[in-house]
């Protein structure tokens, strides 16, 4: 039997095998052409995306700079050259900078520098770290204290309810005082664009302010400075009354016993102990950390993690170097809820005045802020008197 033949074109006869081969070859040619076309389209698409990416990179970015950046730039120019045109034409919260200048009181520091100074002040070993800090716009801040006890009792529908007594309100007014610093730099240094003028200025101002504040919050006499808590009248805790601080004896002249630390803790009311802190300087801390209880255990324990404060009888210890050294009749340790007991009031603005004339060839920067502080709850702080009785 002969093999069947297939007619492909007029006048041409092919076998089935050759027909399949021809069809497969045509399919592969069509597929290769399709694949080449797709590759070409993908290549063009990648080129378009690449061009878009390049345009995006070269196009000026939408500003993500904080709103204060113009202030920072203008303030930097003022510090380096004294050019205040940028500051005078600047508006902050709808107010012209020229309206925020009090005569020769200087210009407001830009927010970035101000925040740097505030963060340094907050992290320093100062009562500020544990006190109540409020921002005010006025020249003083009033704390109202209610000394009255609200009457309460059990009653029935038929019984007579006794009228409660009139509350006794005490007003403590905390005046704000001007705190100043006067760092200086040479004009040659200011002309160096690599010199971080704002960082340098923030560091110098913060250091000066921190030291002045730390001392005033403890020892200030209230004359053109905050009133320190140790400058108030201090009486034996058994005779304590409002407007004074109560003390507990340390059990030894110029020294301290473990029992005195326990007495100091429990001299403070229970409502204050939960948030209480010990305050002392490094020398006194060196004495206290050697104290042991009757079972030979140290009263002092170091922080379990980096940055955590040491603890005395479980309460945190703030090392404030402006506290008195241990001496006979000194009040060298304080214990209290300072968030309730001491209030720091301050204006949020910080001003700097550039003075290129008073200390040539140096430029002076007169920085000022207003801050005040005083005891706001006399029952919230107790002190240890280094005396035997």
Short mmCIF file of the C-alpha atoms (twelve columns), coordinates in Angstrom:
data_MODEL
# 
_entry.id   MODEL 
# 
loop_
_atom_site.group_PDB 
_atom_site.id 
_atom_site.type_symbol 
_atom_site.label_atom_id 
_atom_site.label_alt_id 
_atom_site.label_comp_id 
_atom_site.label_asym_id 
_atom_site.label_seq_id 
_atom_site.Cartn_x 
_atom_site.Cartn_y 
_atom_site.Cartn_z 
_atom_site.pdbx_PDB_model_num 
ATOM 1   C CA . UNK A 1   0.000   0.000  0.000   1 
ATOM 2   C CA . UNK A 2   1.420   3.309  -0.937  1 
ATOM 3   C CA . UNK A 3   1.916   6.207  1.547   1 
ATOM 4   C CA . UNK A 4   -0.817  8.915  1.333   1 
ATOM 5   C CA . UNK A 5   0.246   12.273 0.083   1 
ATOM 6   C CA . UNK A 6   -1.056  15.753 0.981   1 
ATOM 7   C CA . UNK A 7   -1.435  18.587 -1.482  1 
ATOM 8   C CA . UNK A 8   0.175   21.763 -0.070  1 
ATOM 9   C CA . UNK A 9   -0.015  24.141 -3.009  1 
ATOM 10  C CA . UNK A 10  -1.082  23.816 -6.537  1 
ATOM 11  C CA . UNK A 11  1.286   21.579 -8.346  1 
ATOM 12  C CA . UNK A 12  3.121   20.517 -5.060  1 
ATOM 13  C CA . UNK A 13  2.550   17.386 -3.025  1 
ATOM 14  C CA . UNK A 14  4.098   16.856 0.489   1 
ATOM 15  C CA . UNK A 15  4.048   14.001 2.979   1 
ATOM 16  C CA . UNK A 16  2.238   14.289 6.383   1 
ATOM 17  C CA . UNK A 17  5.582   14.422 8.229   1 
ATOM 18  C CA . UNK A 18  6.776   17.319 6.131   1 
ATOM 19  C CA . UNK A 19  3.416   19.076 6.704   1 
ATOM 20  C CA . UNK A 20  3.815   18.792 10.505  1 
ATOM 21  C CA . UNK A 21  7.379   19.982 10.315  1 
ATOM 22  C CA . UNK A 22  6.359   22.951 8.185   1 
ATOM 23  C CA . UNK A 23  3.507   23.842 10.547  1 
ATOM 24  C CA . UNK A 24  5.805   23.606 13.601  1 
ATOM 25  C CA . UNK A 25  8.397   25.778 11.902  1 
ATOM 26  C CA . UNK A 26  5.739   28.401 11.130  1 
ATOM 27  C CA . UNK A 27  4.541   28.323 14.748  1 
ATOM 28  C CA . UNK A 28  8.081   28.810 16.102  1 
ATOM 29  C CA . UNK A 29  8.628   31.731 13.711  1 
ATOM 30  C CA . UNK A 30  5.388   33.363 14.885  1 
ATOM 31  C CA . UNK A 31  6.305   32.721 18.572  1 
ATOM 32  C CA . UNK A 32  9.801   34.185 18.141  1 
ATOM 33  C CA . UNK A 33  8.336   37.248 16.474  1 
ATOM 34  C CA . UNK A 34  5.836   37.650 19.343  1 
ATOM 35  C CA . UNK A 35  8.584   37.243 21.950  1 
ATOM 36  C CA . UNK A 36  10.798  39.793 20.180  1 
ATOM 37  C CA . UNK A 37  7.887   42.236 20.053  1 
ATOM 38  C CA . UNK A 38  7.188   41.775 23.795  1 
ATOM 39  C CA . UNK A 39  10.857  42.213 24.672  1 
ATOM 40  C CA . UNK A 40  10.931  45.405 22.653  1 
ATOM 41  C CA . UNK A 41  7.876   46.758 24.472  1 
ATOM 42  C CA . UNK A 42  9.291   45.802 27.903  1 
ATOM 43  C CA . UNK A 43  12.584  47.497 27.032  1 
ATOM 44  C CA . UNK A 44  10.770  50.690 26.034  1 
ATOM 45  C CA . UNK A 45  8.722   50.562 29.254  1 
ATOM 46  C CA . UNK A 46  11.877  50.195 31.366  1 
ATOM 47  C CA . UNK A 47  13.442  53.124 29.534  1 
ATOM 48  C CA . UNK A 48  10.365  55.273 30.257  1 
ATOM 49  C CA . UNK A 49  10.456  54.326 33.971  1 
ATOM 50  C CA . UNK A 50  14.174  55.104 34.123  1 
ATOM 51  C CA . UNK A 51  13.578  58.523 32.570  1 
ATOM 52  C CA . UNK A 52  10.798  59.204 35.096  1 
ATOM 53  C CA . UNK A 53  13.089  58.217 37.977  1 
ATOM 54  C CA . UNK A 54  15.783  60.573 36.706  1 
ATOM 55  C CA . UNK A 55  13.293  63.421 36.396  1 
ATOM 56  C CA . UNK A 56  12.079  62.746 39.944  1 
ATOM 57  C CA . UNK A 57  15.639  62.844 41.286  1 
ATOM 58  C CA . UNK A 58  16.509  66.060 39.477  1 
ATOM 59  C CA . UNK A 59  13.196  67.777 40.177  1 
ATOM 60  C CA . UNK A 60  13.236  70.069 43.259  1 
ATOM 61  C CA . UNK A 61  11.783  68.039 46.115  1 
ATOM 62  C CA . UNK A 62  8.640   69.126 47.833  1 
ATOM 63  C CA . UNK A 63  9.769   70.886 50.979  1 
ATOM 64  C CA . UNK A 64  9.865   68.588 54.003  1 
ATOM 65  C CA . UNK A 65  11.830  71.168 55.956  1 
ATOM 66  C CA . UNK A 66  10.134  72.195 59.204  1 
ATOM 67  C CA . UNK A 67  8.286   75.494 59.218  1 
ATOM 68  C CA . UNK A 68  10.978  76.943 61.452  1 
ATOM 69  C CA . UNK A 69  13.720  76.516 58.817  1 
ATOM 70  C CA . UNK A 70  13.423  80.127 57.552  1 
ATOM 71  C CA . UNK A 71  13.773  81.273 61.155  1 
ATOM 72  C CA . UNK A 72  16.807  79.060 61.642  1 
ATOM 73  C CA . UNK A 73  18.454  80.360 58.453  1 
ATOM 74  C CA . UNK A 74  17.748  83.987 59.339  1 
ATOM 75  C CA . UNK A 75  18.932  83.474 62.913  1 
ATOM 76  C CA . UNK A 76  22.156  81.863 61.685  1 
ATOM 77  C CA . UNK A 77  22.829  84.911 59.484  1 
ATOM 78  C CA . UNK A 78  22.201  87.201 62.457  1 
ATOM 79  C CA . UNK A 79  24.643  85.289 64.673  1 
ATOM 80  C CA . UNK A 80  27.417  85.257 62.073  1 
ATOM 81  C CA . UNK A 81  27.177  88.731 60.575  1 
ATOM 82  C CA . UNK A 82  24.653  90.702 62.590  1 
ATOM 83  C CA . UNK A 83  22.331  90.897 59.570  1 
ATOM 84  C CA . UNK A 84  18.831  90.983 61.055  1 
ATOM 85  C CA . UNK A 85  16.909  91.791 57.864  1 
ATOM 86  C CA . UNK A 86  15.788  88.180 57.546  1 
ATOM 87  C CA . UNK A 87  14.508  88.118 61.111  1 
ATOM 88  C CA . UNK A 88  12.666  91.413 60.832  1 
ATOM 89  C CA . UNK A 89  10.824  90.230 57.737  1 
ATOM 90  C CA . UNK A 90  9.935   86.879 59.258  1 
ATOM 91  C CA . UNK A 91  6.561   85.965 60.662  1 
ATOM 92  C CA . UNK A 92  5.981   83.319 63.314  1 
ATOM 93  C CA . UNK A 93  2.403   82.280 64.011  1 
ATOM 94  C CA . UNK A 94  1.165   85.416 62.261  1 
ATOM 95  C CA . UNK A 95  3.398   87.766 64.255  1 
ATOM 96  C CA . UNK A 96  6.238   89.747 62.747  1 
ATOM 97  C CA . UNK A 97  9.625   89.073 64.330  1 
ATOM 98  C CA . UNK A 98  10.066  92.802 64.772  1 
ATOM 99  C CA . UNK A 99  7.088   92.789 67.140  1 
ATOM 100 C CA . UNK A 100 8.755   90.047 69.188  1 
ATOM 101 C CA . UNK A 101 11.800  92.200 69.927  1 
ATOM 102 C CA . UNK A 102 11.722  94.154 73.147  1 
ATOM 103 C CA . UNK A 103 13.963  97.138 72.449  1 
ATOM 104 C CA . UNK A 104 17.489  95.802 72.714  1 
ATOM 105 C CA . UNK A 105 16.260  92.595 74.278  1 
ATOM 106 C CA . UNK A 106 17.471  90.504 71.368  1 
ATOM 107 C CA . UNK A 107 15.771  88.157 68.920  1 
ATOM 108 C CA . UNK A 108 13.978  84.936 69.698  1 
ATOM 109 C CA . UNK A 109 16.226  81.900 69.334  1 
ATOM 110 C CA . UNK A 110 15.104  79.543 66.562  1 
ATOM 111 C CA . UNK A 111 13.081  76.533 67.808  1 
ATOM 112 C CA . UNK A 112 15.769  73.943 67.005  1 
ATOM 113 C CA . UNK A 113 18.367  75.710 69.164  1 
ATOM 114 C CA . UNK A 114 15.806  76.361 71.888  1 
ATOM 115 C CA . UNK A 115 14.820  72.684 71.993  1 
ATOM 116 C CA . UNK A 116 18.480  71.689 72.289  1 
ATOM 117 C CA . UNK A 117 18.898  73.973 75.289  1 
ATOM 118 C CA . UNK A 118 15.700  72.701 76.911  1 
ATOM 119 C CA . UNK A 119 16.693  69.061 76.460  1 
ATOM 120 C CA . UNK A 120 20.070  69.735 78.091  1 
ATOM 121 C CA . UNK A 121 18.440  71.542 81.004  1 
ATOM 122 C CA . UNK A 122 15.957  68.702 81.519  1 
ATOM 123 C CA . UNK A 123 18.655  66.034 81.531  1 
ATOM 124 C CA . UNK A 124 21.012  67.739 83.980  1 
ATOM 125 C CA . UNK A 125 21.329  66.817 87.667  1 
ATOM 126 C CA . UNK A 126 18.912  69.474 88.857  1 
ATOM 127 C CA . UNK A 127 15.649  69.716 90.767  1 
ATOM 128 C CA . UNK A 128 14.177  70.513 87.339  1 
ATOM 129 C CA . UNK A 129 14.423  66.783 86.573  1 
ATOM 130 C CA . UNK A 130 11.856  65.898 89.271  1 
ATOM 131 C CA . UNK A 131 9.940   69.168 89.821  1 
ATOM 132 C CA . UNK A 132 6.720   70.385 88.251  1 
ATOM 133 C CA . UNK A 133 7.689   72.559 85.240  1 
ATOM 134 C CA . UNK A 134 5.093   74.861 83.643  1 
ATOM 135 C CA . UNK A 135 5.295   77.301 80.735  1 
ATOM 136 C CA . UNK A 136 3.640   80.679 81.274  1 
ATOM 137 C CA . UNK A 137 3.204   83.863 79.267  1 
ATOM 138 C CA . UNK A 138 2.825   86.181 82.278  1 
ATOM 139 C CA . UNK A 139 5.450   87.569 84.676  1 
ATOM 140 C CA . UNK A 140 4.375   85.255 87.516  1 
ATOM 141 C CA . UNK A 141 2.584   81.991 88.149  1 
ATOM 142 C CA . UNK A 142 0.097   81.391 90.950  1 
ATOM 143 C CA . UNK A 143 -0.389  78.068 92.734  1 
ATOM 144 C CA . UNK A 144 -3.625  77.696 94.706  1 
ATOM 145 C CA . UNK A 145 -3.503  75.295 97.653  1 
ATOM 146 C CA . UNK A 146 -6.656  74.139 99.450  1 
ATOM 147 C CA . UNK A 147 -5.906  73.476 103.134 1 
ATOM 148 C CA . UNK A 148 -9.475  72.575 104.035 1 
ATOM 149 C CA . UNK A 149 -10.720 69.052 104.455 1 
ATOM 150 C CA . UNK A 150 -14.006 68.356 102.670 1 
ATOM 151 C CA . UNK A 151 -16.441 66.965 105.230 1 
ATOM 152 C CA . UNK A 152 -18.004 63.575 104.555 1 
ATOM 153 C CA . UNK A 153 -20.071 61.088 106.521 1 
ATOM 154 C CA . UNK A 154 -22.760 58.423 106.439 1 
ATOM 155 C CA . UNK A 155 -26.357 59.568 106.261 1 
ATOM 156 C CA . UNK A 156 -29.862 58.264 105.765 1 
ATOM 157 C CA . UNK A 157 -32.768 59.862 103.957 1 
ATOM 158 C CA . UNK A 158 -34.243 61.089 107.232 1 
ATOM 159 C CA . UNK A 159 -31.029 62.290 108.904 1 
ATOM 160 C CA . UNK A 160 -29.716 65.847 108.845 1 
ATOM 161 C CA . UNK A 161 -26.629 66.482 106.703 1 
ATOM 162 C CA . UNK A 162 -24.047 68.728 108.346 1 
ATOM 163 C CA . UNK A 163 -22.885 71.625 106.197 1 
ATOM 164 C CA . UNK A 164 -19.223 71.368 105.158 1 
ATOM 165 C CA . UNK A 165 -16.741 73.965 106.354 1 
ATOM 166 C CA . UNK A 166 -15.577 76.816 104.131 1 
ATOM 167 C CA . UNK A 167 -12.315 75.804 102.390 1 
ATOM 168 C CA . UNK A 168 -9.095  77.627 103.196 1 
ATOM 169 C CA . UNK A 169 -7.235  78.616 100.043 1 
ATOM 170 C CA . UNK A 170 -3.583  79.643 100.085 1 
ATOM 171 C CA . UNK A 171 -2.099  81.426 97.072  1 
ATOM 172 C CA . UNK A 172 1.595   80.948 96.288  1 
ATOM 173 C CA . UNK A 173 2.854   83.402 93.664  1 
ATOM 174 C CA . UNK A 174 6.014   82.387 91.800  1 
ATOM 175 C CA . UNK A 175 7.709   85.399 90.209  1 
ATOM 176 C CA . UNK A 176 9.749   84.980 87.040  1 
ATOM 177 C CA . UNK A 177 13.291  86.362 87.019  1 
ATOM 178 C CA . UNK A 178 15.691  87.007 84.161  1 
ATOM 179 C CA . UNK A 179 18.437  84.430 83.756  1 
ATOM 180 C CA . UNK A 180 21.288  85.445 81.475  1 
ATOM 181 C CA . UNK A 181 24.421  84.068 79.869  1 
ATOM 182 C CA . UNK A 182 27.146  85.896 77.941  1 
ATOM 183 C CA . UNK A 183 29.234  83.557 75.745  1 
ATOM 184 C CA . UNK A 184 31.678  85.100 73.265  1 
ATOM 185 C CA . UNK A 185 33.376  84.034 70.040  1 
ATOM 186 C CA . UNK A 186 35.886  85.621 67.684  1 
ATOM 187 C CA . UNK A 187 34.627  87.045 64.407  1 
ATOM 188 C CA . UNK A 188 37.152  84.883 62.560  1 
ATOM 189 C CA . UNK A 189 35.521  81.811 64.042  1 
ATOM 190 C CA . UNK A 190 32.073  83.084 63.076  1 
ATOM 191 C CA . UNK A 191 33.249  83.617 59.485  1 
ATOM 192 C CA . UNK A 192 34.203  79.932 59.228  1 
ATOM 193 C CA . UNK A 193 31.238  78.239 57.531  1 
ATOM 194 C CA . UNK A 194 32.294  74.869 58.963  1 
ATOM 195 C CA . UNK A 195 31.825  76.185 62.493  1 
ATOM 196 C CA . UNK A 196 28.459  75.105 63.944  1 
ATOM 197 C CA . UNK A 197 27.548  78.427 65.505  1 
ATOM 198 C CA . UNK A 198 24.101  77.344 66.673  1 
ATOM 199 C CA . UNK A 199 25.336  74.112 68.260  1 
ATOM 200 C CA . UNK A 200 28.163  75.949 70.006  1 
ATOM 201 C CA . UNK A 201 25.864  78.699 71.252  1 
ATOM 202 C CA . UNK A 202 23.231  76.229 72.478  1 
ATOM 203 C CA . UNK A 203 25.861  74.278 74.414  1 
ATOM 204 C CA . UNK A 204 27.357  77.346 76.090  1 
ATOM 205 C CA . UNK A 205 23.990  78.833 77.022  1 
ATOM 206 C CA . UNK A 206 22.632  75.521 78.309  1 
ATOM 207 C CA . UNK A 207 25.706  74.945 80.484  1 
ATOM 208 C CA . UNK A 208 25.481  78.410 82.062  1 
ATOM 209 C CA . UNK A 209 21.725  78.218 82.581  1 
ATOM 210 C CA . UNK A 210 21.850  74.695 84.012  1 
ATOM 211 C CA . UNK A 211 24.435  75.591 86.663  1 
ATOM 212 C CA . UNK A 212 22.662  78.800 87.687  1 
ATOM 213 C CA . UNK A 213 19.250  77.134 87.853  1 
ATOM 214 C CA . UNK A 214 20.447  74.077 89.775  1 
ATOM 215 C CA . UNK A 215 21.859  76.231 92.569  1 
ATOM 216 C CA . UNK A 216 18.901  78.640 92.704  1 
ATOM 217 C CA . UNK A 217 16.277  75.876 92.976  1 
ATOM 218 C CA . UNK A 218 18.015  74.673 96.148  1 
ATOM 219 C CA . UNK A 219 19.709  77.728 97.679  1 
ATOM 220 C CA . UNK A 220 18.193  80.756 95.913  1 
ATOM 221 C CA . UNK A 221 17.087  83.604 98.191  1 
ATOM 222 C CA . UNK A 222 14.280  84.784 95.920  1 
ATOM 223 C CA . UNK A 223 15.937  88.134 95.208  1 
ATOM 224 C CA . UNK A 224 16.185  88.384 91.407  1 
ATOM 225 C CA . UNK A 225 16.325  84.601 91.309  1 
ATOM 226 C CA . UNK A 226 14.109  81.609 92.189  1 
ATOM 227 C CA . UNK A 227 13.516  80.696 95.835  1 
ATOM 228 C CA . UNK A 228 15.320  77.494 96.808  1 
ATOM 229 C CA . UNK A 229 13.487  75.010 98.980  1 
ATOM 230 C CA . UNK A 230 16.295  74.982 101.584 1 
ATOM 231 C CA . UNK A 231 15.967  78.753 102.156 1 
ATOM 232 C CA . UNK A 232 12.503  78.384 103.667 1 
ATOM 233 C CA . UNK A 233 12.082  78.055 107.429 1 
ATOM 234 C CA . UNK A 234 12.977  74.511 108.532 1 
ATOM 235 C CA . UNK A 235 11.583  73.192 111.813 1 
ATOM 236 C CA . UNK A 236 11.480  69.932 113.732 1 
ATOM 237 C CA . UNK A 237 8.949   67.751 111.960 1 
ATOM 238 C CA . UNK A 238 7.013   67.235 115.196 1 
ATOM 239 C CA . UNK A 239 6.275   71.002 115.177 1 
ATOM 240 C CA . UNK A 240 5.764   71.317 111.429 1 
ATOM 241 C CA . UNK A 241 3.336   73.922 110.087 1 
ATOM 242 C CA . UNK A 242 2.561   75.337 106.652 1 
ATOM 243 C CA . UNK A 243 5.155   77.726 105.145 1 
ATOM 244 C CA . UNK A 244 7.977   75.653 106.623 1 
ATOM 245 C CA . UNK A 245 9.730   72.357 105.928 1 
ATOM 246 C CA . UNK A 246 9.979   69.618 108.521 1 
ATOM 247 C CA . UNK A 247 13.289  67.966 109.420 1 
ATOM 248 C CA . UNK A 248 14.289  64.672 110.991 1 
ATOM 249 C CA . UNK A 249 17.580  64.316 112.891 1 
ATOM 250 C CA . UNK A 250 20.227  62.094 111.324 1 
ATOM 251 C CA . UNK A 251 21.189  60.479 114.644 1 
ATOM 252 C CA . UNK A 252 24.799  61.720 114.557 1 
ATOM 253 C CA . UNK A 253 26.480  65.115 114.311 1 
ATOM 254 C CA . UNK A 254 27.688  65.525 110.744 1 
ATOM 255 C CA . UNK A 255 26.827  61.909 109.973 1 
ATOM 256 C CA . UNK A 256 23.810  59.702 109.377 1 
ATOM 257 C CA . UNK A 257 22.502  56.409 110.720 1 
ATOM 258 C CA . UNK A 258 20.391  53.800 108.901 1 
ATOM 259 C CA . UNK A 259 17.495  54.363 111.319 1 
ATOM 260 C CA . UNK A 260 17.453  58.069 110.428 1 
ATOM 261 C CA . UNK A 261 16.920  57.228 106.744 1 
ATOM 262 C CA . UNK A 262 13.944  55.070 107.709 1 
ATOM 263 C CA . UNK A 263 12.577  57.869 109.916 1 
ATOM 264 C CA . UNK A 264 12.939  60.366 107.053 1 
ATOM 265 C CA . UNK A 265 11.024  58.145 104.644 1 
ATOM 266 C CA . UNK A 266 8.092   57.682 106.992 1 
ATOM 267 C CA . UNK A 267 8.022   61.309 108.056 1 
ATOM 268 C CA . UNK A 268 6.644   61.989 104.578 1 
ATOM 269 C CA . UNK A 269 2.915   61.442 104.108 1 
ATOM 270 C CA . UNK A 270 1.846   58.251 102.363 1 
ATOM 271 C CA . UNK A 271 0.208   60.230 99.537  1 
ATOM 272 C CA . UNK A 272 3.633   61.662 98.627  1 
ATOM 273 C CA . UNK A 273 5.878   58.619 99.149  1 
ATOM 274 C CA . UNK A 274 4.791   56.823 95.972  1 
ATOM 275 C CA . UNK A 275 6.412   59.528 93.823  1 
ATOM 276 C CA . UNK A 276 9.194   60.543 96.212  1 
ATOM 277 C CA . UNK A 277 12.899  61.024 95.438  1 
ATOM 278 C CA . UNK A 278 16.015  61.427 97.593  1 
ATOM 279 C CA . UNK A 279 18.178  64.452 96.778  1 
ATOM 280 C CA . UNK A 280 21.817  64.759 97.898  1 
ATOM 281 C CA . UNK A 281 25.259  65.584 96.519  1 
ATOM 282 C CA . UNK A 282 27.981  63.111 95.593  1 
ATOM 283 C CA . UNK A 283 29.903  63.382 98.874  1 
ATOM 284 C CA . UNK A 284 26.827  62.618 100.946 1 
ATOM 285 C CA . UNK A 285 25.904  59.802 98.560  1 
ATOM 286 C CA . UNK A 286 29.321  58.288 99.256  1 
ATOM 287 C CA . UNK A 287 28.432  58.205 102.964 1 
ATOM 288 C CA . UNK A 288 24.897  56.916 102.539 1 
ATOM 289 C CA . UNK A 289 25.711  54.079 100.162 1 
ATOM 290 C CA . UNK A 290 27.797  52.428 102.930 1 
ATOM 291 C CA . UNK A 291 24.818  52.157 105.294 1 
ATOM 292 C CA . UNK A 292 23.491  48.674 106.110 1 
ATOM 293 C CA . UNK A 293 20.410  47.434 107.914 1 
ATOM 294 C CA . UNK A 294 20.457  45.122 110.935 1 
ATOM 295 C CA . UNK A 295 20.780  42.106 108.642 1 
ATOM 296 C CA . UNK A 296 23.876  43.488 106.925 1 
ATOM 297 C CA . UNK A 297 22.107  44.461 103.705 1 
ATOM 298 C CA . UNK A 298 22.956  47.754 102.008 1 
ATOM 299 C CA . UNK A 299 20.177  50.336 101.944 1 
ATOM 300 C CA . UNK A 300 21.608  51.614 98.648  1 
ATOM 301 C CA . UNK A 301 21.271  49.798 95.323  1 
ATOM 302 C CA . UNK A 302 22.636  50.889 91.952  1 
ATOM 303 C CA . UNK A 303 20.412  51.179 88.881  1 
ATOM 304 C CA . UNK A 304 19.766  47.869 87.122  1 
ATOM 305 C CA . UNK A 305 20.141  49.386 83.652  1 
ATOM 306 C CA . UNK A 306 22.156  52.190 82.107  1 
ATOM 307 C CA . UNK A 307 20.561  55.555 82.773  1 
ATOM 308 C CA . UNK A 308 18.459  54.365 85.688  1 
ATOM 309 C CA . UNK A 309 18.988  56.234 88.971  1 
ATOM 310 C CA . UNK A 310 20.424  54.574 92.044  1 
ATOM 311 C CA . UNK A 311 17.891  53.753 94.756  1 
ATOM 312 C CA . UNK A 312 17.873  54.177 98.511  1 
ATOM 313 C CA . UNK A 313 15.340  52.023 100.325 1 
ATOM 314 C CA . UNK A 314 13.731  51.502 96.931  1 
ATOM 315 C CA . UNK A 315 13.333  55.223 96.136  1 
ATOM 316 C CA . UNK A 316 15.294  56.923 93.318  1 
ATOM 317 C CA . UNK A 317 18.231  59.178 94.202  1 
ATOM 318 C CA . UNK A 318 18.906  62.462 92.396  1 
ATOM 319 C CA . UNK A 319 22.514  63.627 92.702  1 
ATOM 320 C CA . UNK A 320 22.398  67.426 92.939  1 
ATOM 321 C CA . UNK A 321 25.833  68.878 93.653  1 
ATOM 322 C CA . UNK A 322 24.380  72.094 95.088  1 
ATOM 323 C CA . UNK A 323 23.019  70.265 98.133  1 
ATOM 324 C CA . UNK A 324 25.105  70.933 101.301 1 
ATOM 325 C CA . UNK A 325 27.997  68.683 102.289 1 
ATOM 326 C CA . UNK A 326 27.650  66.613 105.440 1 
ATOM 327 C CA . UNK A 327 28.407  68.831 108.465 1 
ATOM 328 C CA . UNK A 328 26.978  69.420 111.907 1 
ATOM 329 C CA . UNK A 329 23.434  70.793 111.637 1 
ATOM 330 C CA . UNK A 330 23.505  70.741 107.813 1 
ATOM 331 C CA . UNK A 331 20.393  69.802 105.828 1 
ATOM 332 C CA . UNK A 332 22.228  67.535 103.438 1 
ATOM 333 C CA . UNK A 333 19.485  65.120 102.359 1 
ATOM 334 C CA . UNK A 334 15.997  65.936 101.122 1 
ATOM 335 C CA . UNK A 335 13.224  63.442 100.488 1 
ATOM 336 C CA . UNK A 336 9.938   64.277 98.876  1 
ATOM 337 C CA . UNK A 337 7.519   64.321 95.999  1 
ATOM 338 C CA . UNK A 338 9.070   67.276 94.174  1 
ATOM 339 C CA . UNK A 339 6.497   67.157 91.374  1 
ATOM 340 C CA . UNK A 340 4.001   68.259 94.019  1 
ATOM 341 C CA . UNK A 341 6.379   70.099 96.317  1 
ATOM 342 C CA . UNK A 342 8.354   72.363 93.971  1 
ATOM 343 C CA . UNK A 343 7.137   74.253 90.898  1 
ATOM 344 C CA . UNK A 344 9.317   75.806 88.200  1 
ATOM 345 C CA . UNK A 345 7.621   78.419 86.015  1 
ATOM 346 C CA . UNK A 346 9.274   79.738 82.871  1 
ATOM 347 C CA . UNK A 347 8.554   81.582 79.668  1 
ATOM 348 C CA . UNK A 348 9.090   79.384 76.599  1 
ATOM 349 C CA . UNK A 349 10.965  82.056 74.638  1 
ATOM 350 C CA . UNK A 350 14.735  82.490 74.708  1 
ATOM 351 C CA . UNK A 351 16.332  85.663 73.335  1 
ATOM 352 C CA . UNK A 352 19.829  86.429 72.066  1 
ATOM 353 C CA . UNK A 353 21.329  89.872 71.462  1 
ATOM 354 C CA . UNK A 354 24.516  90.101 69.374  1 
ATOM 355 C CA . UNK A 355 27.090  92.607 70.664  1 
ATOM 356 C CA . UNK A 356 30.161  93.089 68.406  1 
ATOM 357 C CA . UNK A 357 31.412  96.232 70.179  1 
ATOM 358 C CA . UNK A 358 31.918  95.573 73.907  1 
ATOM 359 C CA . UNK A 359 34.687  92.964 73.641  1 
ATOM 360 C CA . UNK A 360 36.459  93.528 70.322  1 
ATOM 361 C CA . UNK A 361 37.746  91.514 68.458  1 
ATOM 362 C CA . UNK A 362 35.265  89.088 70.021  1 
ATOM 363 C CA . UNK A 363 31.502  89.076 69.595  1 
ATOM 364 C CA . UNK A 364 29.350  88.723 72.703  1 
ATOM 365 C CA . UNK A 365 26.001  86.953 72.669  1 
ATOM 366 C CA . UNK A 366 23.727  88.122 75.453  1 
ATOM 367 C CA . UNK A 367 21.190  85.318 76.013  1 
ATOM 368 C CA . UNK A 368 18.234  85.725 78.361  1 
ATOM 369 C CA . UNK A 369 15.235  83.736 79.532  1 
ATOM 370 C CA . UNK A 370 12.742  84.204 82.362  1 
ATOM 371 C CA . UNK A 371 12.332  81.532 85.004  1 
ATOM 372 C CA . UNK A 372 11.101  81.257 88.577  1 
ATOM 373 C CA . UNK A 373 10.723  78.546 91.186  1 
ATOM 374 C CA . UNK A 374 9.397   78.009 94.692  1 
ATOM 375 C CA . UNK A 375 7.922   75.440 97.044  1 
ATOM 376 C CA . UNK A 376 4.315   74.774 96.056  1 
ATOM 377 C CA . UNK A 377 3.433   72.191 98.742  1 
ATOM 378 C CA . UNK A 378 5.314   72.389 102.033 1 
ATOM 379 C CA . UNK A 379 3.985   68.995 103.137 1 
ATOM 380 C CA . UNK A 380 5.564   67.214 100.154 1 
ATOM 381 C CA . UNK A 381 9.244   67.690 101.135 1 
ATOM 382 C CA . UNK A 382 11.138  66.599 104.249 1 
ATOM 383 C CA . UNK A 383 14.840  67.074 105.005 1 
ATOM 384 C CA . UNK A 384 17.433  65.301 107.139 1 
ATOM 385 C CA . UNK A 385 19.354  67.437 109.641 1 
ATOM 386 C CA . UNK A 386 22.811  66.049 110.356 1 
ATOM 387 C CA . UNK A 387 22.550  66.241 114.122 1 
ATOM 388 C CA . UNK A 388 22.247  63.754 116.958 1 
ATOM 389 C CA . UNK A 389 19.113  65.286 118.462 1 
# 
